[in-house]
């Protein structure tokens, strides 16, 4: 069973002094008891039950001491684009470079073969293959849209867009080198909006099928870049089965804190949530 996501977008640098204050962040216990006191600083003492994190009227949780297994923080990052090379050499008069777009991670991956036949040299074959790539990469309908290629002598350098990655293959004589590895972006507006939408779906406010029986997608509250906090753990509850059986449900809570905050920082949120670890 997939782990359901809860998402909280924190768009200010203000710590609440009471429960569910507009535009401010804090904690509540048992749905109402304010827990972010101590002269305006965040403060959980440990031993709390049913703690929710709130920003204005939005909240995630509840979680209790012992539920939290792991807390991870990522600073916002633009990511790194994958870049790899093909040194073209002909087998007879044939040379080819095959690109496999592995981004989706599924069984049926998009594959495109770029071929040169009858070119007078490896350099000419590389130039011809690069020209075919330029055409394909410019098609908005192509699974390789946004890729880039450059050529120097017989060497073609292929670059994927951020958050994409690929593998290469080709004729026997052509050699391939994997250079700069892909590193995904995180905390950028588009990244946060994607997780925000997944949170809408997992919380039941927007259906996966988008049918007439589901609600309209809520308006996004994401604007700009964020530091990302992921709280992971397991909640237990009494089972309806006979005896003392328990249900165990894994959870993932994303808290996105506006990049550049100096008062309400990811570090002081994490310091409090860590008190709820097992």
C-alpha positions as CSV (number, residue, x, y, z in Angstrom):
1,X,0.0,0.0,0.0
2,X,1.4,3.4,-1.0
3,X,2.3,5.8,1.8
4,X,0.0,8.7,2.0
5,X,1.5,12.2,1.9
6,X,0.4,15.2,4.0
7,X,1.7,18.6,2.9
8,X,2.0,21.9,4.8
9,X,3.2,25.0,2.9
10,X,4.7,27.6,5.3
11,X,4.7,31.0,3.6
12,X,5.8,33.3,6.3
13,X,8.6,33.8,8.9
14,X,6.3,34.2,11.8
15,X,5.9,31.9,14.8
16,X,2.3,31.7,16.2
17,X,1.5,32.8,19.8
18,X,-1.9,31.0,19.7
19,X,-3.6,28.1,17.9
20,X,-4.3,28.4,14.2
21,X,-3.4,32.1,13.8
22,X,-3.5,33.3,10.2
23,X,-0.1,33.4,8.4
24,X,1.7,31.9,11.4
25,X,3.2,28.5,12.3
26,X,2.9,26.4,15.4
27,X,1.9,23.2,17.1
28,X,-1.3,22.0,18.7
29,X,-2.1,18.9,20.8
30,X,-5.4,17.1,20.7
31,X,-6.7,19.4,18.0
32,X,-6.7,22.6,20.1
33,X,-4.2,22.9,22.9
34,X,-1.5,25.4,21.8
35,X,2.1,24.0,22.1
36,X,4.3,26.7,20.6
37,X,4.7,28.9,23.7
38,X,7.9,29.8,25.6
39,X,8.0,33.6,24.7
40,X,7.2,33.0,21.1
41,X,9.8,30.3,20.5
42,X,8.8,26.8,19.4
43,X,8.6,24.5,22.3
44,X,7.6,20.8,22.7
45,X,8.7,19.1,25.9
46,X,8.4,15.6,24.6
47,X,5.8,13.0,25.6
48,X,3.1,14.8,23.6
49,X,0.1,13.0,22.2
50,X,-1.7,13.8,18.9
51,X,0.5,16.7,17.9
52,X,-0.4,18.6,14.7
53,X,1.8,21.2,12.9
54,X,-0.2,24.1,11.6
55,X,0.1,27.1,9.4
56,X,-2.9,29.3,9.7
57,X,-5.9,27.0,9.5
58,X,-4.1,24.3,7.6
59,X,-2.6,21.5,9.6
60,X,-0.8,18.1,9.2
61,X,-0.7,15.1,11.6
62,X,-1.5,14.2,14.3
63,X,1.6,12.4,15.4
64,X,2.6,11.3,18.9
65,X,5.9,10.7,20.7
66,X,7.3,7.4,19.3
67,X,5.5,7.7,15.9
68,X,8.4,9.6,14.2
69,X,11.2,7.4,12.8
70,X,13.1,9.9,10.6
71,X,13.3,13.6,9.8
72,X,15.2,14.8,6.7
73,X,15.9,18.4,5.6
74,X,16.9,19.5,2.1
75,X,18.0,23.0,1.2
76,X,16.5,24.2,-2.1
77,X,18.6,23.2,-5.1
78,X,18.4,23.8,-8.8
79,X,19.7,20.3,-9.5
80,X,22.3,19.1,-12.0
81,X,21.7,18.1,-15.6
82,X,23.1,14.7,-16.8
83,X,25.7,15.0,-19.6
84,X,27.2,12.1,-21.4
85,X,29.2,11.6,-24.6
86,X,29.3,9.4,-27.7
87,X,32.5,9.1,-29.6
88,X,31.2,8.1,-33.0
89,X,33.1,5.5,-35.1
90,X,31.7,3.7,-38.1
91,X,31.2,0.0,-38.6
92,X,31.7,-0.1,-42.3
93,X,29.7,2.9,-43.4
94,X,27.1,2.8,-40.5
95,X,27.1,4.6,-37.2
96,X,24.3,5.0,-34.8
97,X,23.5,6.4,-31.3
98,X,20.5,5.2,-29.4
99,X,19.1,7.2,-26.5
100,X,17.0,5.6,-23.8
101,X,15.0,8.0,-21.7
102,X,15.1,6.3,-18.3
103,X,13.3,9.1,-16.3
104,X,10.0,7.4,-15.9
105,X,11.6,4.2,-14.5
106,X,9.0,2.0,-16.2
107,X,9.3,-1.2,-18.3
108,X,8.5,0.5,-21.6
109,X,11.0,3.3,-21.8
110,X,11.2,5.8,-24.7
111,X,14.0,4.9,-27.1
112,X,15.2,6.8,-30.2
113,X,17.9,5.8,-32.7
114,X,19.8,8.3,-34.6
115,X,21.7,6.8,-37.6
116,X,24.2,7.8,-40.2
117,X,24.9,5.7,-43.3
118,X,27.4,6.4,-45.9
119,X,29.1,9.4,-44.3
120,X,32.7,9.7,-45.5
121,X,34.2,9.9,-42.0
122,X,33.5,9.6,-38.3
123,X,33.4,13.3,-38.0
124,X,30.8,13.6,-40.8
125,X,28.7,10.8,-39.3
126,X,28.8,12.6,-35.9
127,X,27.7,15.8,-37.5
128,X,24.8,14.1,-39.3
129,X,23.6,12.3,-36.1
130,X,23.8,15.6,-34.1
131,X,21.6,17.3,-36.7
132,X,19.0,14.5,-36.4
133,X,19.1,14.9,-32.6
134,X,18.5,18.7,-32.9
135,X,15.4,18.0,-34.9
136,X,14.0,15.5,-32.4
137,X,14.9,17.5,-29.3
138,X,13.0,20.5,-30.6
139,X,9.7,18.5,-31.0
140,X,7.3,19.4,-28.1
141,X,5.6,16.0,-28.6
142,X,8.8,14.0,-28.3
143,X,9.8,12.3,-25.0
144,X,13.3,13.8,-25.7
145,X,12.0,17.4,-25.9
146,X,14.4,19.7,-24.2
147,X,17.4,17.5,-24.5
148,X,20.5,19.1,-26.1
149,X,23.4,18.0,-28.2
150,X,26.7,19.5,-29.3
151,X,29.4,18.1,-31.5
152,X,33.2,18.4,-31.7
153,X,35.0,16.3,-34.3
154,X,33.5,12.8,-33.8
155,X,32.4,13.5,-30.2
156,X,28.7,14.2,-29.5
157,X,27.8,15.5,-26.0
158,X,24.2,14.9,-25.0
159,X,22.6,16.8,-22.1
160,X,19.2,16.0,-20.5
161,X,16.9,18.6,-18.9
162,X,17.0,18.9,-15.1
163,X,15.1,16.0,-13.5
164,X,15.6,13.8,-16.5
165,X,18.2,11.0,-17.1
166,X,19.1,8.6,-19.9
167,X,21.3,5.8,-21.1
168,X,23.2,5.4,-24.4
169,X,23.8,2.6,-26.8
170,X,24.8,2.2,-30.5
171,X,26.9,0.4,-33.0
172,X,29.9,-1.6,-31.8
173,X,32.6,0.8,-32.8
174,X,31.0,3.9,-31.1
175,X,32.1,4.5,-27.5
176,X,30.0,6.0,-24.7
177,X,31.1,7.8,-21.6
178,X,28.8,8.8,-18.7
179,X,30.0,12.1,-17.4
180,X,28.0,14.4,-15.2
181,X,25.4,12.5,-13.2
182,X,21.8,13.8,-12.9
183,X,20.9,15.3,-9.6
184,X,17.2,16.2,-9.2
185,X,16.1,19.7,-8.2
186,X,14.3,20.1,-4.9
187,X,12.5,23.0,-3.2
188,X,11.9,25.0,-6.4
189,X,8.4,26.2,-7.0
190,X,7.6,23.5,-9.6
191,X,8.9,20.7,-7.3
192,X,6.8,21.9,-4.4
193,X,3.7,22.3,-6.5
194,X,4.0,18.7,-7.6
195,X,4.2,17.4,-4.1
196,X,1.4,19.8,-3.0
197,X,-0.9,18.2,-5.7
198,X,0.0,14.7,-4.5
199,X,-1.0,15.8,-1.0
200,X,-4.4,17.0,-2.3
201,X,-5.0,13.6,-3.9
202,X,-3.8,11.5,-0.9
203,X,-5.9,13.6,1.5
204,X,-9.0,12.9,-0.6
205,X,-9.8,16.5,-1.6
206,X,-9.0,15.7,-5.3
207,X,-9.5,12.3,-7.0
208,X,-6.9,10.5,-9.0
209,X,-9.2,10.0,-11.9
210,X,-10.5,13.6,-12.0
211,X,-14.0,12.4,-12.6
212,X,-17.2,14.4,-12.1
213,X,-17.6,12.8,-8.7
214,X,-14.4,14.4,-7.4
215,X,-13.8,18.0,-6.2
216,X,-12.0,20.5,-8.3
217,X,-8.3,20.8,-7.6
218,X,-7.7,23.3,-4.9
219,X,-5.7,26.4,-5.8
220,X,-2.0,26.2,-5.1
221,X,-0.6,28.3,-2.3
222,X,3.0,27.7,-3.4
223,X,5.0,30.7,-4.4
224,X,8.8,30.8,-4.8
225,X,11.4,28.5,-3.3
226,X,11.4,26.4,-0.1
227,X,13.5,24.4,2.3
228,X,12.0,20.9,2.4
229,X,11.4,18.9,5.6
230,X,10.2,15.2,5.3
231,X,8.8,13.6,8.5
232,X,8.5,9.8,8.2
233,X,7.1,7.3,10.7
234,X,4.5,4.8,11.7
235,X,1.3,5.2,13.6
236,X,-0.3,2.3,15.5
237,X,-3.9,1.8,16.3
238,X,-6.1,-0.9,17.7
239,X,-7.3,-3.4,15.2
240,X,-10.9,-4.6,14.9
241,X,-9.5,-8.1,14.9
242,X,-10.0,-10.3,17.9
243,X,-7.4,-10.0,20.7
244,X,-4.7,-7.4,21.0
245,X,-3.8,-7.0,17.3
246,X,-2.6,-3.6,16.1
247,X,-2.8,-1.8,12.8
248,X,0.4,-0.1,11.7
249,X,0.2,2.7,9.1
250,X,3.3,4.5,7.6
251,X,3.1,8.2,7.0
252,X,5.1,10.9,5.2
253,X,4.6,14.5,6.2
254,X,6.1,17.2,4.0
255,X,6.6,20.7,5.5
256,X,7.9,23.3,3.1
257,X,9.4,26.4,4.7
258,X,9.9,29.6,2.8
259,X,13.5,29.9,1.6
260,X,15.4,32.6,3.4
261,X,13.5,32.5,6.7
262,X,15.5,33.8,9.7
263,X,13.0,33.4,12.6
264,X,10.9,30.5,11.7
265,X,13.7,28.3,10.4
266,X,13.6,24.7,9.3
267,X,16.2,23.9,12.0
268,X,14.0,25.0,14.9
269,X,11.0,23.1,13.4
270,X,13.1,20.0,13.1
271,X,14.4,20.4,16.6
272,X,10.9,20.1,18.0
273,X,9.7,17.3,15.7
274,X,12.8,15.3,16.7
275,X,11.3,15.2,20.3
276,X,8.6,13.0,18.9
277,X,11.0,10.3,17.7
278,X,10.8,6.8,19.0
